[in-house]
Amino acid sequence: MIVLGIDPGTAATGYGVVTDHSGEPRGSLSLVECGVIRTAPRDGLSVRLCGLYDEVRAIIARHKPDVLAIEDVFYAKNVRTTVVLGHARGVVLLAAQQSGMRIAEYPPAEIKKTVVGAGAATKEQVQFMVARLLRLKSAPQPTDAADGVAAALAYLLTARVPRLERVR
Amino acid sequence: MIVLGIDPGTAATGYGVVTDHSGEPRGSLSLVECGVIRTAPRDGLSVRLCGLYDEVRAIIARHKPDVLAIEDVFYAKNVRTTVVLGHARGVVLLAAQQSGMRIAEYPPAEIKKTVVGAGAATKEQVQFMVARLLRLKSAPQPTDAADGVAAALAYLLTARVPRLERVR
């Protein structure tokens, strides 16, 4: 199971690819790649969307993830920013759908709650828990990358619950 | 000069393709095609975005427009609806950018002002003026299609102004 987590943004989109080797007894979650897709603020929105789409397609081609776990963007305070984010999220969803991936969407607070245990966790707390859950020597940098990884973890940790319950 | 006008929506996206035969003495604007791209409400957002993207790409392949004229969506009252619209608009901008088209964006009121003469024009007034400017026997149906055509006309009528001024 390979999950691509994405924290969409227009200037910077964080992403993380996490695998779950379910066959192994423990420590089965591992980080494959994470980073940030940046687009140039001086470019027009359509040019930036094109760059974001191409990068996401390249990540999908590289790792062939089964699932896209992505933050919802319906909760921001500034309408204009949120709508621009909607554009970015639209091309990410398009790229995932074109590759036949399953798509899971989470409100930011739910991702934090699953990964850190608190819906109002700080970015630093998310970085810390991401590093801990994946046994990394240092936290993913910058925080956008950690947020992308956290989205992937939210899917994998949530998807595990029914499995554990069945074992009991 | 071929212009593709688009009025983005998630359920229904209106479009119109209009040409400007600048060499001809008068009546040089003509409608090539207009219609509505519909997606199924029962499908998930990503499936609908994929359908919209494919249809827009098909229209671009068919007519090879030079310009995309598209409504801004930053002015709606309902945030959630506007953000979902942002997703749709994102994949339309992506398709246009991938084809190297010039992109012109207009607030809805500016399109109405240019085509009808009043920023608060009704949908029926837009239909009427679209039919009149393009010498159509009947108004484009439904109103979404007329709104797509109106966006294309807004570009062509605005682009003409400097040309006329130079003639004077």
Interface residues (C-beta under 8 A of the other chain):
Chain A: G44 L45 S46 V47 L49 C50 Y53 V73 F74 V79 R80 T82 V83 V84 L85 G86 H87 A88 R89 G90 V91 L93 L94 A96 Q97 Q98 I103
Chain B: G44 L45 S46 V47 L49 C50 Y53 V73 F74 V79 R80 T82 V83 V84 L85 G86 H87 A88 R89 G90 V91 L93 L94 A96 Q97 Q98 I103
